[in-house]
Amino acid sequence: MGADESESNMKIALLRGKMGTVPKYALPEENWSEDLLLAQRVISTPSRLAIVGYLYANGPTLRATLIKELSLDTSLVGRNLDQLEDLGILIGDPPRGERVGRSTRWEVNKERYNRMAKALYDFLGIDLLQPGQEPLEG
């Protein structure tokens, strides 16, 4: 196996420079499911992960509350909410196109979240169910 290959399901793009060769970024395999790709996008930045985690734990929340509770920049939260909604992991109420002059309450799309979590756990080889535990409700 060469230096550019690994045993995982990731392809590594290498960057060569003064400090030698280092990974620039990892590309997913072509056979990754849509749900696994979603997991990669959600956990790729700490702010996205924090937003989704907060909303999952606390339920529908306004953008201002997320900014305050997570101590994140206003524009960063707004950009991530839009991106996460585009990915289908968040639902805004009112829906896009009906938000003029109205505050949006954000919540996690539980069905999409549970599929994403299962795909990630399956990929990592983690059993979601412990003996005697019931499946997550979507």
Salt bridges, closest charged atoms under 4 A:
GLU30 OE2 - LYS11 NZ 2.54
GLU34 OE2 - ARG112 NH2 3.25
ASP35 OD1 - ARG112 NH1 2.52
ASP35 OD2 - ARG115 NE 3.45
ASP82 OD1 - ARG96 NH2 3.96
GLU85 OE1 - ARG96 NH2 2.75
GLU85 OE2 - ARG99 NH2 2.55
ASP86 OD1 - ARG96 NH1 2.63
GLU111 OE2 - ARG115 NH1 2.82
ASP122 OD2 - LYS118 NZ 2.68
